[in-house]
Amino acid sequence: MRVKILTAVAAVLQATAFAAVAQEPDTMRDPTRPESRGQHEPQHLGGRQKMMMETVDTETFVEKAANGSMAEVEISQLALQKSQDEGIREFAQRMVDDHTAANEELKVVATEENIEVPSGLDHEHQGIVERMRKLEGEAFDHEYRKRMKEDHAEAIALFESASQSPQVSEEVRQFASSTLPTLQEHGEMLEEMEMTTGSGAGSTGDPQEYQEELPPDAQQQPY
């Protein structure tokens, strides 16, 4: 009798389990379906990067590309003045050369489209430059590498979006497409520099290690 009872209980539990599985949403069992892919989106992109991956129009792209590129030139000019790290100095000079050339090309393309290109940095990017200006030595080197890595991730997302957006004019799309490989090369250079230097000589790699050394108005702010 006891064996029969246990057998019956086991059969009920097994039937309950099968019913529960049958009632599960398909998206939980098949992550490749469109309905479930949103649950598995990459988490490494920040809010600004996700925004830039969305469709942009011509004027928005020109404004963002110009400000980002001008900021990288100014920050890299600071690196040439402040850093004693040869790898950083070589990278900074490449940034100045490439982004100055890209800025000039963007002006030509935008002028043909009757779009005004910003002549100076907006408030947000000017604030970034001023915070970098207050750093010295290893703290500057660490923040420069970090800033360049983040900025290039955002720039690549922006240029990829513009190169495919139907809301961007043909000439500007071509500019985005032709400039994108250079930005991707910069990203690869940053990865190689990171592998070579780690997080900086004598550093634990923890950004908080540097933040604690900075005055409050010079610490990294979200942007």
Secondary structure, DSSP 8 states (H G I E B T S, - for coil): -HHHHHHHHHHHHHHHHHHHHHHS-HHHH-TTSHHHHGGG--S---HHHHHHHS---HHHHHHHHHHHHHHHHHHHHHHHHH---HHHHHHHHHHHHHHHHHHHHHHHHHHHTT----SS--HHHHHHHHHHHT--HHHHHHHHHHHHHHHHHHHHHHHHHHHH-TTS-HHHHHHHHHHHHHHHHHHHHHHHHHHHHTTSTT--S-HHHHHTTS-GGGS----
